[in-house]
Amino acid sequence: MNSQLTIYVVMTFLSGALNLYLACYVCMNRHRYKHSTYFFMAYAAAIAVYCFGSGFGLLAETIEQIKFWTVIQYIGISVSPVVGLMFVMNYLGITLSRKKILTLLIVPIITLVIVATNEWHHLQYKVLEIDPVLGAPYVLQEAGIWYVVHAVYMSSCMVTTLLVALSHWKEVAEVYRAQLFSVILSQLLFMVTSFGYLMGFTPHGIDPLPMVLWLSSLLYLWSINSSPLFVLMPIAKDAIFNSMNDGVIVLDDSMRLIEFNQTSKLYFPQLDRTFVGKDFHEIWYELSGNELSLELELINHTQEIELANDETKRVYQIRTSPLVQVKNSKGIVLIFSDVTELKKLQNKLHYQANYDELTQLYNRRAFMKYCKKDLETAEQSASAFTVMLMDIDHFKEVNDTYGHHIGDQVLQYAVEVCKKYLLEGQVFARYGGEEFAFYLSGYTAKEAEELGNNMRKDLAQQVFRSSKGDIPVTFSMGVAESSHETIETTDQLLNKADKALYAAKQAGRNQVQVYAEQEERAS
């Protein structure tokens, strides 16, 4: 081995050793750092694999050995530019979803498979053999079509990495610029050397990249030990402030606007920098068209408001918190969270818990809750209180003859007829199946009987016109009035109405029966 080749091997293994040390050092101290360290560990480990593969490749004496170590090199070099991009993006606060990570790794994975199976298709290298003039480990190679694809992808990743880092330079506080500079310089070194190799500006048959990567390793080591690399994210408050999902508005102690984020502009499109310095009461009127109803006090407070924007109503939860600014001056932070969809879901769940889907009436659960409450009120005030149970006559026959879909239409039809007679405070519910329940505060049994008969006669005088023919619809009803002599529960009162309903059916249906305690005792 000549002296020049010896230098190449030493520098390559030095790069591998330093990157392996970096990966291990960060791994052992990862509990002190933020999540971008995992990308950095993968990046340093990939570089180490690449360097060691290249180093052993320089020691190879046969073409089989060279091809084997070429595959090992590609395990590192195919993924390192991609993982380097992920590291820089995550380091600068750019979120990477699992789907994006997998998408970025598709080309490297394909490259690994193609390089490992190159002998079968020669997509990566049309020719890969020992240089006939220089001998091993120098190689003579001719690029295949996938080599070009992979080179373009690698170059794109490196350029993107550099541009992302440079684009955040102004956002980074002065104290963190040294570490960002080391990241940029390391990526620039990687990129320039790679481009030089791809363009043929480097020694023939030798990849110079692993020989210079020890420089980037030293830069990262310097950043870790001399500045808080990984410990703090080098990103200005604007990057955090404007990436929040909630709208944030900051006021001074005089209730003047001093700052807002991008999400606030999404909630209030009229909001712009011309509002800064204005009184927030005035601003709020311009944004919402309403007088300010928020509690703007220097305490933690939460409330909800509903605003109409672009003909749609949105519900916002607003949290106010005190803010201590420079020289202990006070201010207020308003955090706007759009809870419209949550409120819709809550309303939907409340509706499903209290209403019958078919008839849009209260369900049994809601009826029992409200009936119990109003019955207690009636007993305390000694006022009349009556419940009524209604059952569609021969409803099973309707279902059996015409089908359940026609039966559902009959139920809806009967409900619409009855609803015409109900006044405010008279609660109507689907009690179960074809049975319905009413309760009437302030109504005696006699008044309830009269109301029931009016409903019954109206329904009986008409027929329901269905797609399968006309169907006569009648109902039977039982009425029971609360007795003030003894305190009755809702269940006891409904049991009386149920007995009266049974009596109506026994008497021939299509009628209203009032529960009579004396008759029950006699029977």
Long-range contacts (C-beta under 8 A, 24 or more apart in sequence): 5-58, 5-137, 8-58, 8-206, 8-211, 9-55, 9-58, 9-59, 11-210, 11-211, 11-212, 11-214, 12-51, 12-54, 12-55, 12-58, 12-210, 12-211, 13-51, 13-52, 13-55, 14-214, 15-47, 15-51, 15-210, 15-211, 15-212, 15-213, 15-214, 15-217, 16-47, 16-48, 16-49, 16-50, 16-51, 16-52, 16-54, 16-55, 16-210, 17-48, 18-213, 18-214, 18-217, 18-218, 18-221, 19-44, 19-45, 19-47, 19-48, 19-51, 19-213, 19-217, 20-44, 20-45, 20-48, 20-52, 21-217, 22-217, 22-220, 22-221, 23-48, 25-224, 26-224, 26-230, 32-230, 32-231, 33-230, 33-231, 34-230, 34-231, 34-232, 34-233, 35-90, 36-87, 36-90, 36-91, 36-230, 36-233, 37-230, 39-83, 39-86, 39-87, 39-90, 39-91, 40-87, 40-91, 40-220, 40-230, 42-79, 42-83, 42-86, 42-87, 43-80, 43-83, 43-84, 43-86, 43-87, 44-217, 44-220, 45-76, 46-75, 46-76, 46-77, 46-79, 46-80, 46-83, 47-76, 47-80, 47-213, 47-217, 48-76, 49-73, 49-75, 49-76, 50-75, 50-76, 50-77, 50-80, 50-209, 50-210, 51-76, 51-210, 51-213, 54-207, 54-209, 54-210, 55-210, 57-137, 58-137, 58-206, 59-137, 60-136, 60-137, 61-136, 61-137, 62-136, 63-128, 63-129, 63-130, 63-136, 66-128, 66-130, 66-136, 66-137, 66-139, 67-118, 67-119, 67-128, 70-115, 70-128, 71-112, 71-115, 71-116, 73-207, 74-111, 74-112, 74-115, 75-112, 77-154, 77-209, 78-107, 78-108, 78-111, 78-112, 78-115, 78-150, 78-154, 79-105, 79-108, 81-154, 81-157, 81-158, 81-161, 81-190, 82-107, 82-108, 82-157, 84-157, 84-158, 84-161, 84-187, 84-190, 85-157, 85-158, 85-160, 85-161, 85-164, 88-161, 88-164, 88-165, 88-183, 88-187, 89-164, 91-183, 91-230, 91-233, 91-234, 92-164, 92-165, 92-168, 92-233, 92-234, 92-235, 92-239, 93-233, 93-235, 93-239, 93-240, 93-243, 94-164, 104-157, 107-149, 107-150, 107-153, 110-146, 111-146, 111-150, 114-146, 118-144, 123-147, 124-150, 131-204, 131-205, 134-204, 134-205, 138-204, 138-205, 138-206, 139-205, 140-205, 151-198, 154-194, 155-191, 155-194, 155-195, 155-198, 158-187, 158-190, 158-191, 158-194, 159-191, 161-187, 161-191, 162-187, 162-188, 162-191, 168-234, 168-235, 168-239, 170-236, 171-235, 171-236, 171-238, 171-239, 172-234, 172-235, 172-236, 173-234, 173-236, 175-227, 176-227, 176-228, 176-232, 176-234, 177-234, 178-223, 178-226, 178-227, 179-223, 179-227, 179-228, 179-229, 179-234, 180-234, 182-219, 182-220, 182-222, 182-223, 182-229, 183-223, 185-216, 185-219, 186-215, 186-216, 186-219, 186-220, 189-213, 189-215, 189-216, 190-216, 246-335, 246-336, 246-337, 247-316, 247-335, 247-336, 247-337, 248-333, 248-334, 248-335, 248-336, 249-280, 249-333, 249-334, 249-336, 250-323, 250-331, 250-332, 250-333, 250-334, 251-280, 251-296, 251-331, 251-332, 251-333, 251-334, 252-325, 252-329, 252-331, 253-298, 253-329, 253-330, 253-331, 254-279, 255-279, 255-280, 255-281, 255-296, 255-332, 256-280, 257-283, 258-331, 263-336, 264-336, 267-309, 267-314, 267-316, 267-336, 267-338, 268-309, 269-309, 294-318, 294-320, 294-334, 295-320, 296-320, 296-332, 298-322, 298-330, 298-332, 304-339, 313-340, 314-338, 314-340, 315-339, 315-340, 315-343, 356-429, 356-430, 358-408, 358-411, 358-412, 358-430, 359-411, 359-412, 359-415, 359-430, 361-415, 361-428, 361-429, 361-430, 361-436, 362-427, 362-428, 362-429, 362-430, 363-429, 363-430, 364-429, 364-430, 364-431, 364-432, 364-437, 366-429, 367-427, 367-429, 367-431, 367-437, 367-439, 368-490, 370-427, 370-439, 371-427, 371-437, 371-439, 371-490, 371-494, 372-489, 372-490, 374-427, 374-439, 374-441, 375-439, 375-482, 375-488, 375-490, 375-493, 377-441, 378-441, 378-442, 378-482, 379-482, 379-484, 379-487, 379-488, 382-484, 383-441, 383-442, 384-441, 384-442, 384-443, 384-444, 384-447, 384-481, 384-482, 385-439, 385-440, 385-441, 385-442, 385-443, 385-481, 385-482, 385-493, 386-439, 386-440, 386-443, 386-444, 386-445, 386-447, 386-448, 386-479, 386-480, 386-481, 386-482, 387-437, 387-438, 387-439, 387-440, 387-479, 387-480, 387-482, 387-493, 387-494, 387-497, 388-437, 388-438, 388-439, 388-440, 388-448, 388-452, 388-477, 388-478, 388-479, 388-480, 388-497, 389-431, 389-435, 389-436, 389-437, 389-477, 389-478, 389-494, 389-497, 389-498, 389-500, 389-501, 390-418, 390-435, 390-436, 390-437, 390-438, 390-452, 390-455, 390-475, 390-476, 390-477, 390-501, 391-434, 391-435, 391-436, 391-475, 391-476, 391-477, 391-501, 391-505, 392-434, 392-435, 392-473, 392-474, 392-475, 393-473, 393-474, 393-475, 393-476, 393-505, 393-509, 393-510, 394-509, 395-433, 395-434, 398-471, 402-466, 402-468, 402-471, 403-468, 406-466, 406-467, 406-468, 406-471, 409-464, 409-466, 410-464, 410-466, 410-471, 410-473, 413-464, 413-473, 414-459, 414-473, 414-475, 417-455, 417-458, 417-459, 417-462, 418-455, 418-459, 420-458, 421-451, 421-454, 421-455, 421-458, 437-494, 437-497, 444-481, 445-479, 445-480, 445-481, 445-514, 445-515, 446-514, 448-479, 448-481, 448-514, 449-479, 449-512, 449-514, 452-477, 452-479, 452-512, 453-512, 456-510, 456-511, 456-512, 460-510, 474-509, 474-510, 475-510, 476-501, 476-504, 476-505, 476-509, 476-510, 476-511, 476-512, 476-513, 477-501, 477-504, 477-511, 477-512, 477-513, 478-502, 478-503, 478-504, 478-512, 478-513, 478-514, 478-515, 479-512, 479-513, 479-514, 479-515, 480-514, 480-515, 481-514, 481-515, 483-517
